[in-house]
């Protein structure tokens, strides 16, 4: 089985309008005083100074354009931003909803609307309410198209929309939009900055999901170089890129490199955000996957259990992110031949998916793949075959039929075909799965080792 854990979001924020403030100073004196009061709790806290991984914070340059009546909007933005940074997503959602409400009287092209939509969309995306997030990101991206062509808000809005496309499994659309965002940004900006790093990080994620590992790693490395130039090596903003680089190393079987990156991410997030922040849950989930692949099963169970507790606390029991960790635990149980335990976990995942995810979401493919493995181990080969077919249908649509994940499900279907005495199909699927793995991740990768060993065992079993 070859699954991926979710990755930490990179930061992205719109650049403020550069509008002269002299003529507004008198009117804005009261506004700025109130604004400073509600933002001081955030900005003066060294632990969260650089944690800006999704929202657009209110800026004084923007405030200069406003009049005193805008205080409720900025209070909502600042309060929501503070809650977002410490992982209090439910409260942040309420504040950003209030910010959106405050913009209803603004003009159709007022960029404050885009800011509010983006921030609320980021909360929805963090909570895996992807349909809601996509709608708001699209509204924000459409509004930015009314700006002059050289404005950095345009590529950043494109990048944001691409991120939710990736979460939805629409990888081709995500890659295309990320590349367009990068091209537009480079056209009007001579020097790289943190916004370019955000786009690169998003593109790297999509490339990894598509199995383009070498290009993905180069893209992540470029993003990290930019961030370290502006922030230094130990800033918590780097944790997301460290986690993503760790994912590449894990995919390629470099457990030592993956462990180093994953632990760097976990250390930075814990120090900056505390032990129960959702980002820490992601870091622990990543480590659980790594330890499982390295056959360190006790460490994997501890990491997954800790991640599950954080995610239940942060998102509730029926979140797709909770289901992701349960998928990790189910695969761990399968590796240890605890099939009843795995099946119980998978049934919980199935209930969550039925409530929260579309039929063709990539996480559903993982569920079908694992359930197929459980049924095959229990001797129900036809059920296993049917589940692997459903997995293959989703993966072919999402990643294409030459991806390593597709090859794993193809090999699992071949094992079912062997038990069903369909020798011709077994040999055809086995050969195809081996070729895909050889061409994508190589024959020395632990994933390839597991697949080849499973096919050898299946071939030696009499039907």
C-alpha positions in Angstrom: 0.0 0.0 0.0 1.3 3.4 -0.9 -0.5 6.3 0.7 0.3 9.9 1.5 -0.4 11.8 4.6 -1.7 15.4 4.3 0.9 18.2 4.2 1.1 21.5 6.0 -0.2 24.4 4.0 2.3 27.0 2.9 1.6 30.7 3.5 0.1 32.9 1.0 -1.2 36.5 1.4 -2.0 39.4 -0.7 0.2 42.4 -0.9 -1.4 45.6 0.5 -2.3 48.4 -1.7 0.3 51.1 -1.6 -2.0 54.2 -1.1 -0.7 57.5 0.4 -2.0 58.1 3.9 -1.3 61.7 4.6 -4.8 63.0 3.8 -6.4 60.3 5.9 -4.4 60.5 9.1 -6.8 62.6 11.1 -9.8 60.4 10.3 -7.9 57.2 10.8 -6.3 58.0 14.2 -9.1 56.4 16.1 -9.2 53.5 13.7 -5.6 52.7 14.0 -5.6 52.8 17.8 -8.4 50.3 17.9 -6.8 48.2 15.3 -3.5 48.1 17.2 -5.2 47.1 20.4 -6.9 44.0 18.8 -3.7 43.0 16.9 -1.2 43.5 19.6 -1.9 40.1 21.1 -0.8 38.5 17.8 2.0 40.7 16.6 3.8 40.9 19.9 3.9 37.2 20.5 7.3 35.9 19.3 6.0 32.4 19.0 3.5 33.1 16.3 5.1 36.1 14.7 5.7 34.3 11.4 2.8 31.9 11.4 0.9 33.3 8.4 0.3 30.1 6.5 -3.0 30.9 4.9 -4.7 34.1 5.9 -4.2 37.7 4.8 -3.6 39.9 7.7 -4.9 43.5 7.9 -2.2 46.0 7.1 -1.7 49.6 8.0 -1.3 50.6 4.3 -4.7 49.1 3.6 -6.1 50.7 6.7 -5.1 54.1 5.3 -7.7 53.8 2.6 -10.5 53.3 5.1 -12.6 55.4 7.3 -13.7 54.9 10.8 -16.8 52.9 9.7 -14.4 50.0 8.7 -13.4 49.2 12.3 -15.8 46.2 12.6 -14.3 44.7 9.4 -10.7 45.0 10.6 -11.6 43.8 14.1 -13.1 40.7 12.6 -10.1 40.1 10.4 -7.6 40.6 13.2 -9.6 38.4 15.6 -10.1 35.7 13.0 -6.4 35.8 12.2 -5.4 35.4 15.8 -7.7 32.4 16.2 -6.5 30.8 13.0 -2.9 31.1 14.0 -3.4 29.2 17.3 -5.6 26.5 15.6 -9.0 27.7 16.9 -10.7 27.2 13.6 -14.3 27.3 14.7 -13.9 30.7 16.3 -11.8 31.9 13.4 -14.6 30.9 11.0 -17.2 33.0 12.9 -14.9 36.0 12.8 -14.2 35.7 9.1 -17.9 35.1 8.4 -18.5 38.4 10.2 -15.8 40.1 8.0 -17.5 38.8 4.9 -20.8 40.2 6.2 -19.1 43.6 6.8 -18.1 43.8 3.1 -21.6 43.5 1.7 -21.9 47.3 1.5 -18.5 47.7 -0.2 -18.1 48.1 -4.0 -18.0 45.1 -6.3 -14.3 45.4 -6.9 -13.2 46.4 -3.3 -10.2 44.2 -2.5 -11.4 43.9 1.1 -14.0 41.5 -0.2 -11.3 39.3 -1.6 -9.4 39.3 1.7 -12.4 38.2 3.6 -13.4 35.5 1.1 -9.8 34.2 1.1 -9.5 34.0 4.8 -12.9 32.2 5.2 -12.0 29.9 2.3 -8.7 29.0 4.1 -10.7 28.0 7.2 -13.0 25.9 5.1 -10.0 24.3 3.4 -8.3 23.6 6.8 -11.5 21.9 7.9 -11.8 20.0 4.6 -15.0 21.7 3.6 -13.6 21.8 0.1 -16.7 22.8 -1.9 -17.2 25.8 0.3 -13.6 26.7 0.0 -13.5 26.4 -3.7 -16.5 28.7 -4.1 -14.9 31.5 -2.1 -11.5 31.1 -3.7 -13.1 31.4 -7.1 -14.9 34.6 -6.1 -11.7 36.0 -4.7 -9.7 35.1 -7.9 -12.4 36.6 -10.1 -12.3 39.9 -8.2 -8.6 40.2 -8.5 -8.8 40.0 -12.3 -10.2 43.6 -12.2 -6.8 44.8 -10.8 -3.9 46.1 -13.0 -2.1 43.2 -14.6 1.1 43.7 -12.5 -0.6 43.4 -9.1 0.7 40.4 -7.0 -2.8 39.7 -5.7 -3.6 38.1 -9.0 -1.1 35.2 -9.0 -1.6 34.6 -5.3 -5.4 34.2 -5.8 -4.7 31.8 -8.6 -2.3 29.9 -6.3 -5.0 29.7 -3.6 -7.6 28.3 -6.0 -5.0 25.8 -7.3 -4.5 24.5 -3.7 -8.1 23.5 -3.3 -8.1 21.9 -6.7 -5.2 19.7 -5.5 -7.1 18.8 -2.3 -10.0 17.8 -4.4 -7.8 15.5 -6.5 -8.0 17.7 -9.6 -4.3 17.5 -10.1 -4.0 18.5 -13.8 -6.1 21.7 -13.1 -4.0 22.4 -10.0 -0.7 22.1 -11.8 -1.8 24.2 -14.7 -3.1 27.0 -12.5 0.1 26.9 -10.3 2.3 27.2 -13.3 0.2 30.1 -14.6 0.5 31.8 -11.2 4.3 31.4 -11.2 4.6 32.7 -14.8 2.5 35.7 -14.0 4.4 36.5 -10.8 7.8 36.2 -12.5 6.6 38.5 -15.4 6.0 41.4 -13.1 8.5 40.8 -10.2 12.3 40.8 -10.8 13.2 39.4 -7.4 11.8 36.4 -5.6 10.0 36.9 -2.3 7.8 34.9 0.1 4.9 35.0 -2.3 6.9 33.2 -4.9 8.0 30.7 -2.3 4.3 30.0 -1.6 3.5 29.4 -5.2 6.6 27.1 -5.6 5.5 25.1 -2.5 2.0 24.7 -3.9 3.4 23.5 -7.2 5.7 21.1 -5.5 2.8 19.5 -3.7 0.9 18.9 -6.9 3.9 17.6 -8.7 4.5 15.1 -5.8 0.9 14.0 -5.9 1.3 13.3 -9.7 4.4 11.3 -9.1 6.9 13.8 -10.5 9.2 13.4 -7.6 12.5 14.9 -8.9 10.8 18.0 -10.2 8.8 18.3 -7.0 11.9 18.1 -4.8 13.7 20.7 -6.9 10.6 23.0 -6.5 10.4 22.5 -2.8 14.2 23.2 -2.4 13.8 26.4 -4.3 11.0 27.5 -2.1 12.9 26.7 1.0 15.9 28.6 -0.2 13.8 31.8 -0.7 12.2 31.4 2.8 15.5 30.9 4.5 16.8 34.0 2.9 14.0 36.1 4.4 13.3 34.2 7.6 16.4 32.2 8.5 16.7 28.5 8.9 14.8 28.1 12.2 11.6 30.1 11.5 8.4 28.1 11.9 7.3 29.2 8.5 9.8 26.7 7.1 8.1 23.7 8.8 5.6 23.2 6.0 8.4 22.9 3.4 10.5 20.6 5.6 7.4 18.4 5.9 6.9 18.4 2.2 10.6 17.5 1.5 10.3 14.8 4.1 7.4 13.4 2.1 9.5 13.2 -1.0 12.3 11.4 0.8 9.7 9.0 2.3 8.2 8.3 -1.1 11.7 7.4 -2.4 12.6 5.2 0.5 15.1 7.5 2.1 13.9 7.0 5.7 16.9 8.8 7.2 16.3 11.9 5.2 12.6 11.8 5.7 13.0 11.5 9.5 15.3 14.5 9.6 12.9 16.7 7.7 9.8 15.5 9.5 11.4 16.0 12.9 12.5 19.5 11.9 8.9 20.3 11.0 7.6 18.9 14.2 10.1 20.7 16.4 9.4 24.1 14.8 5.6 23.7 15.0 5.6 22.5 18.6 7.8 25.4 19.7 5.8 28.0 17.8 2.3 26.7 18.2 2.1 24.3 21.1 1.5 20.6 21.4 -2.1 20.4 20.2 -2.1 22.7 17.2 -3.5 21.1 14.0 -0.1 21.5 12.2 1.4 19.4 15.0 -1.2 16.8 14.3 -0.1 16.8 10.6 3.5 16.4 11.6 2.7 13.5 13.9 0.6 11.9 11.1 3.6 12.2 8.7 5.9 10.5 11.2 3.3 7.7 11.8 3.4 7.0 8.0 7.2 7.1 8.0 7.6 4.8 11.0 5.0 2.4 9.5 6.9 2.2 6.2 10.2 1.7 8.2 8.5 -1.2 10.1 8.8 0.7 13.4 5.3 -0.3 14.3 5.3 0.8 18.0 6.5 4.3 17.1 4.0 4.4 14.3 1.1 3.5 16.6 2.1 6.2 19.1 2.4 8.9 16.4 -0.9 8.0 14.8 -2.7 7.9 18.1 -1.3 11.3 19.1 -2.2 12.7 15.7 -5.7 11.3 16.0 -6.3 12.9 19.4 -5.2 16.3 18.1 -7.4 16.1 15.0 -10.5 15.0 16.9 -10.0 17.9 19.2 -9.4 20.3 16.4 -12.0 19.1 13.9 -14.4 16.8 15.6 -14.9 13.0 15.1 -16.3 13.2 11.5 -13.6 15.2 9.8 -11.9 13.8 6.7 -8.6 14.6 8.4 -9.6 12.3 11.3 -10.4 9.7 8.6 -6.9 10.2 7.1 -5.3 9.2 10.3 -7.6 6.3 10.7 -6.6 5.2 7.2 -3.0 5.3 8.5 -3.9 3.2 11.5 -5.8 0.7 9.3 -2.8 0.2 7.0 -0.6 -0.2 10.1 -3.0 -2.9 11.4 -2.8 -4.7 8.0 1.0 -4.7 8.0 0.7 -6.4 11.4 -2.0 -8.9 10.1 -4.6 -7.4 12.5 -7.4 -7.6 9.9 -10.4 -7.2 12.2 -8.9 -4.1 13.7 -8.2 -2.7 10.2 -11.7 -3.5 9.0 -13.3 -1.7 12.1 -11.2 1.4 11.4 -12.1 1.3 7.7 -15.8 1.1 8.4 -15.4 4.3 10.5 -13.6 5.9 7.5 -16.3 4.8 5.1 -19.0 6.5 7.2 -17.0 9.8 7.4 -16.3 9.7 3.6 -19.9 9.2 2.8 -20.7 12.4 4.7 -17.9 14.6 3.6 -16.1 13.6 0.4 -17.2 13.3 -3.3 -17.4 9.8 -4.8 -14.1 10.2 -6.7 -11.9 11.8 -4.1 -8.4 10.3 -3.8 -8.9 9.4 -0.1 -11.8 7.1 -1.2 -9.3 5.3 -3.4 -7.1 4.7 -0.4 -10.1 3.3 1.5 -11.0 0.9 -1.4 -7.4 -0.2 -1.7 -7.1 -1.1 2.0 -10.5 -2.7 2.2 -9.5 -4.9 -0.8 -6.4 -6.0 1.1 -8.5 -6.9 4.2 -10.9 -8.9 2.2 -8.2 -10.8 0.3 -6.5 -11.7 3.6 -9.8 -13.0 4.9 -10.3 -15.2 1.8 -12.9 -13.1 0.1 -11.1 -12.8 -3.2 -14.0 -11.6 -5.3 -14.8 -8.8 -2.9 -11.1 -7.8 -2.9 -11.1 -7.8 -6.7 -14.2 -5.5 -6.7 -12.7 -3.0 -4.2 -9.4 -2.8 -6.1 -11.3 -2.1 -9.3 -13.0 0.8 -7.6 -9.7 2.1 -6.4 -8.2 1.8 -9.8 -11.0 3.7 -11.4 -10.5 6.7 -9.1 -6.7 6.7 -9.4 -6.8 6.5 -13.2 -9.0 9.5 -13.2 -7.0 11.5 -10.7 -3.4 10.6 -11.2 -3.4 8.6 -14.5 -2.6 5.0 -15.1 1.2 5.4 -14.9 1.4 6.6 -11.3 3.0 4.5 -8.5 -0.3 4.6 -6.5 -2.1 3.1 -9.5 0.5 0.4 -9.8 0.0 -0.7 -6.1 -3.7 -1.1 -6.6 -3.0 -2.9 -9.9 -0.8 -5.4 -8.0 -3.4 -5.9 -5.3 -6.0 -6.7 -8.0 -3.5 -9.1 -9.5 -3.2 -10.9 -6.2 -7.0 -11.3 -6.1 -7.0 -12.6 -9.7 -4.4 -15.2 -8.7 -6.7 -16.5 -6.0 -9.6 -16.4 -8.5 -7.5 -18.6 -10.9 -7.5 -15.9 -13.6 -3.9 -16.6 -14.5 -3.8 -14.5 -17.7 -5.1 -11.4 -15.9 -2.7 -12.0 -13.0 0.3 -12.1 -15.3 -0.8 -9.1 -17.3 -1.5 -6.9 -14.2 1.6 -8.1 -12.4 3.9 -7.2 -15.3 2.2 -3.8 -15.8 2.4 -2.9 -12.1 6.1 -3.8 -12.0 6.9 -1.7 -15.0 5.1 1.3 -13.6 7.0 1.0 -10.3 10.3 0.6 -12.0 9.7 3.6 -14.2 8.5 5.9 -11.4 10.1 5.1 -8.0 12.6 2.4 -8.9 13.0 -1.2 -7.8 14.9 -0.4 -4.6 12.1 1.6 -3.0 10.4 -0.1 0.0 7.0 0.3 -1.8 8.4 -1.6 -4.7 9.8 -4.2 -2.4 6.5 -4.8 -0.7 4.6 -5.0 -4.0 7.1 -7.4 -5.6 7.1 -9.6 -2.5 3.3 -9.7 -2.5 3.2 -10.7 -6.2 5.8 -13.5 -5.6 3.8 -14.9 -2.7 0.6 -14.8 -4.8 2.3 -16.5 -7.7 3.6 -19.3 -5.5 0.1 -19.9 -4.0 -1.9 -22.7 -5.7 -5.3 -21.6 -6.8 
